[in-house]
Amino acid sequence: PSGWIEPGQTPEFDEYTVVLRGLLRVTTRKGTLDVTAGQAVITHRKEWVRYSTPGPDGAEYIAVCVPAFSPGAVHRDE
């Protein structure tokens, strides 16, 4: 949805994300990247990242985690 902000995280997996619709904002310690429909981004394990959807239409995307996502491996901020 529009205005969604996920807590920051330092995952134990690489995440490959393809945006199908809307805008996904990816914030890391190095800066912020706006990823739009038809674009993709890779975030690397053990690097802090936060995802959000600041656009009026939110975003629809596919995320693939390698190795697979698990609640114990995501290490979300408090």
Stockholm file with secondary structure:
# STOCKHOLM 1.0

chainA/1-78         PSGWIEPGQTPEFDEYTVVLRGLLRVTTRKGTLDVTAGQAVITHRKEWVRYSTPGPDGAEYIAVCVPAFSPGAVHRDE
#=GR chainA/1-78 SS CTTEECCCBCCSSEEEEEEEEEEEEEEETTEEEEEETTCEEEECTTSCEEEEECSTTCEEEEEEEESCCCHHHHCBCC
#=GC SS_cons        CTTEECCCBCCSSEEEEEEEEEEEEEEETTEEEEEETTCEEEECTTSCEEEEECSTTCEEEEEEEESCCCHHHHCBCC
//
